[in-house]
Amino acid sequence: MSIEPIKMPKWGLAMEEGKIVEWWAKEGDQLKEGDDLVDIETTKMTNVYEAHKDGTLRKIVASLDETLPVGSLIAVMADASVSDQEIDEFVIEFQANFEPGEVDGEGTGPEIREVEVYGRKLRVGVMGEGEPGTPVVFLHGFGGDLNNWMLVQPDLANNRPTYAIELPGHGQSAKNVGDGKLATVATGIVAAIESLELDKFALVGHSFGGALAIEVAARMGDRVTSMGLICPAKLSGGNLNNNYLERFVSSKRAKDLREPAKLLFADPEFVTRDLLEDLIKSKRLDGAQEALALLKEGLVGGDPAYDRLNARLNEVRAPVTLISSRADQIVGVPDIAALPSGTDAHWIENAGHMPHLEKAAEVSKILAALV
């Protein structure tokens, strides 16, 4: 390594700037890949940014409480052969040539594509395409969108292609969910994966997306190399919060969503005004409310496929990793004894239903080991 710039990351499509909250490393520290580097606050949340390579932190450029555009230089790593003068000259040149809005390389958001499934378009966030590792497909939870993976997808995309599919009825994907039953949605996701021309792939699902991942994996057999389930819905032992689903679906204003949204996180500070506005904005799209209502009815008892989910999980041939929280107020705590023999279970402390946002670094490490 000569000189390695560390830039303000882009977490999600809407992120334009970030605020430096706390440096966890100091100049001269020897860092390992994955070490905590700095806490960065966005309009949606505060999260830790990790070192992406081994090396020495030679210079901190961004000050505490400083707000900088995505792509800005915040620090520099370099080995001992690089002089202080060379680093200072590098910083001066970078700052002189940097223009906000120009983002490339590590830390950028996903490329957005559309795939057509039975005449309906689904959005897919693609990162890491061209890398050699086994691809990873992400399926988000009820009421979410592909941005739910913004903190873990970049880490896995460092050495493999990754695809975050925006589920029908969600975000900017088509709102037609058919009868809203698990099998119907799974048929569409299988078709989407086929259109991406993936042979072997790992599958990661959160909440409703976890239930969906089980059905997809059971259908696709040996093509699924491994499966990660993050707070999956409707497994034995869990306790689905029907009241949360009802309030989420029926809410029409951001302020109506504030209290139910707090149930998603261990730390209610995660529920920012911008997060609530994003949720409401997607729910106001034509057909979104009706689609979510159909999916909710299936989840709360209108679809017997969910009652067979544990049996379906036992049909999955791939190794399974469970990532869950004992403080989950949305789907409860699954019964480990009811899971397939050999399931690798991880409990995330100080997190609620969204550990891939609240404890992204920890979840990323587990998923990296899985794939």
WOPE-V210154 format. One record per residue. N is the residue number from 0. RES is the residue in one letter. OMEGA is omega in degrees with one decimal (none if undefined). Layout:
BEGIN
((N/RES/OMEGA) (N/RES/OMEGA))
END
This chain:
BEGIN
((0/M/172.9) (1/S/175.7) (2/I/-177.4) (3/E/178.8) (4/P/171.6) (5/I/-172.1) (6/K/173.4) (7/M/-176.4) (8/P/173.1) (9/K/179.7) (10/W/179.8) (11/G/-173.8) (12/L/-172.4) (13/A/-176.0) (14/M/178.8) (15/E/-179.3) (16/E/178.4) (17/G/-179.2) (18/K/177.5) (19/I/-175.9) (20/V/-179.0) (21/E/174.1) (22/W/177.9) (23/W/177.2) (24/A/178.2) (25/K/-178.9) (26/E/-178.8) (27/G/-180.0) (28/D/172.6) (29/Q/-175.1) (30/L/171.4) (31/K/176.4) (32/E/-179.3) (33/G/177.2) (34/D/176.4) (35/D/-177.3) (36/L/-174.8) (37/V/171.6) (38/D/-179.4) (39/I/179.8) (40/E/172.5) (41/T/178.1) (42/T/-176.1) (43/K/-175.3) (44/M/171.4) (45/T/-178.6) (46/N/-179.7) (47/V/174.8) (48/Y/-173.8) (49/E/171.3) (50/A/-178.9) (51/H/177.6) (52/K/170.8) (53/D/175.7) (54/G/-178.5) (55/T/174.5) (56/L/-173.5) (57/R/-176.7) (58/K/171.5) (59/I/-175.8) (60/V/-175.9) (61/A/-178.3) (62/S/174.9) (63/L/179.4) (64/D/178.0) (65/E/177.2) (66/T/-173.6) (67/L/176.8) (68/P/172.8) (69/V/179.9) (70/G/178.5) (71/S/176.2) (72/L/178.2) (73/I/179.0) (74/A/-179.9) (75/V/170.9) (76/M/178.4) (77/A/177.4) (78/D/-172.4) (79/A/-178.6) (80/S/-179.7) (81/V/-177.9) (82/S/176.0) (83/D/-179.7) (84/Q/178.7) (85/E/178.6) (86/I/178.4) (87/D/179.6) (88/E/178.1) (89/F/-178.7) (90/V/-179.0) (91/I/-179.4) (92/E/179.3) (93/F/-176.8) (94/Q/-178.9) (95/A/-175.0) (96/N/-175.5) (97/F/174.0) (98/E/178.4) (99/P/-178.6) (100/G/177.1) (101/E/-178.2) (102/V/174.7) (103/D/175.4) (104/G/-174.9) (105/E/177.7) (106/G/178.7) (107/T/178.3) (108/G/-178.1) (109/P/169.0) (110/E/-177.2) (111/I/175.9) (112/R/173.5) (113/E/172.1) (114/V/-179.6) (115/E/-177.4) (116/V/179.7) (117/Y/177.8) (118/G/179.4) (119/R/-178.2) (120/K/174.4) (121/L/176.3) (122/R/177.1) (123/V/174.0) (124/G/-172.9) (125/V/174.9) (126/M/173.3) (127/G/-178.0) (128/E/-176.1) (129/G/175.6) (130/E/-169.4) (131/P/-171.8) (132/G/177.2) (133/T/-179.3) (134/P/175.5) (135/V/174.8) (136/V/179.5) (137/F/175.4) (138/L/-175.5) (139/H/-175.9) (140/G/-179.6) (141/F/177.5) (142/G/-177.9) (143/G/174.6) (144/D/-175.2) (145/L/177.9) (146/N/176.8) (147/N/-178.3) (148/W/-170.3) (149/M/-177.6) (150/L/-179.9) (151/V/-179.0) (152/Q/179.9) (153/P/179.8) (154/D/-179.7) (155/L/-179.0) (156/A/178.8) (157/N/-176.1) (158/N/179.1) (159/R/173.8) (160/P/178.2) (161/T/-176.0) (162/Y/176.4) (163/A/-177.8) (164/I/175.3) (165/E/-170.5) (166/L/174.4) (167/P/-177.6) (168/G/-173.7) (169/H/174.3) (170/G/179.5) (171/Q/172.2) (172/S/179.2) (173/A/-174.9) (174/K/-179.6) (175/N/178.6) (176/V/-179.0) (177/G/178.3) (178/D/177.0) (179/G/-177.6) (180/K/-176.1) (181/L/-177.3) (182/A/-179.1) (183/T/179.5) (184/V/179.7) (185/A/178.3) (186/T/177.7) (187/G/-179.4) (188/I/176.1) (189/V/179.2) (190/A/178.2) (191/A/178.3) (192/I/177.3) (193/E/-178.6) (194/S/175.7) (195/L/176.6) (196/E/177.9) (197/L/178.1) (198/D/175.0) (199/K/-179.5) (200/F/170.6) (201/A/-174.6) (202/L/179.9) (203/V/-179.2) (204/G/178.7) (205/H/172.9) (206/S/175.1) (207/F/175.8) (208/G/175.0) (209/G/175.6) (210/A/178.8) (211/L/179.2) (212/A/179.0) (213/I/-179.6) (214/E/179.2) (215/V/-178.4) (216/A/178.8) (217/A/-180.0) (218/R/-169.4) (219/M/168.7) (220/G/-172.8) (221/D/177.6) (222/R/176.2) (223/V/-174.7) (224/T/177.5) (225/S/-177.7) (226/M/175.2) (227/G/179.2) (228/L/-179.0) (229/I/-178.7) (230/C/-175.4) (231/P/179.7) (232/A/166.3) (233/K/172.0) (234/L/-179.7) (235/S/-179.5) (236/G/179.1) (237/G/-178.4) (238/N/-175.7) (239/L/-179.0) (240/N/-177.4) (241/N/-179.6) (242/N/176.9) (243/Y/-178.9) (244/L/-179.1) (245/E/-179.2) (246/R/178.6) (247/F/-176.7) (248/V/-174.0) (249/S/-176.8) (250/S/179.9) (251/K/179.0) (252/R/-177.8) (253/A/-177.4) (254/K/177.0) (255/D/-178.0) (256/L/-171.2) (257/R/-175.9) (258/E/176.9) (259/P/-179.2) (260/A/178.9) (261/K/179.1) (262/L/-178.1) (263/L/-169.2) (264/F/171.4) (265/A/179.6) (266/D/-177.5) (267/P/177.6) (268/E/176.5) (269/F/-177.2) (270/V/-179.9) (271/T/178.0) (272/R/-179.4) (273/D/178.5) (274/L/-179.8) (275/L/179.5) (276/E/177.7) (277/D/179.9) (278/L/-179.2) (279/I/-178.8) (280/K/-179.2) (281/S/-180.0) (282/K/-178.8) (283/R/178.7) (284/L/-178.1) (285/D/176.1) (286/G/-176.0) (287/A/-177.8) (288/Q/-178.7) (289/E/179.6) (290/A/179.2) (291/L/178.7) (292/A/177.8) (293/L/179.5) (294/L/178.9) (295/K/-179.2) (296/E/176.5) (297/G/-177.7) (298/L/-173.0) (299/V/173.2) (300/G/-177.7) (301/G/-177.5) (302/D/-177.5) (303/P/179.1) (304/A/179.5) (305/Y/178.9) (306/D/-178.9) (307/R/-170.8) (308/L/179.0) (309/N/176.8) (310/A/178.9) (311/R/178.6) (312/L/178.9) (313/N/176.0) (314/E/-178.8) (315/V/-176.4) (316/R/-175.2) (317/A/172.0) (318/P/-174.4) (319/V/172.4) (320/T/176.6) (321/L/173.9) (322/I/-172.5) (323/S/179.1) (324/S/177.7) (325/R/179.4) (326/A/-177.5) (327/D/-178.5) (328/Q/-177.2) (329/I/-178.4) (330/V/179.9) (331/G/-174.3) (332/V/-179.4) (333/P/177.3) (334/D/-176.8) (335/I/-178.0) (336/A/-178.7) (337/A/-179.4) (338/L/179.9) (339/P/176.8) (340/S/179.1) (341/G/176.7) (342/T/179.9) (343/D/-174.0) (344/A/178.1) (345/H/177.4) (346/W/-178.8) (347/I/-179.2) (348/E/177.4) (349/N/176.8) (350/A/176.7) (351/G/-176.1) (352/H/-174.8) (353/M/-176.1) (354/P/179.1) (355/H/170.6) (356/L/-177.3) (357/E/-178.0) (358/K/-171.9) (359/A/-177.3) (360/A/180.0) (361/E/179.8) (362/V/179.5) (363/S/-179.8) (364/K/178.6) (365/I/-179.7) (366/L/178.5) (367/A/177.6) (368/A/-179.4) (369/L/-173.9) (370/V/none))
END
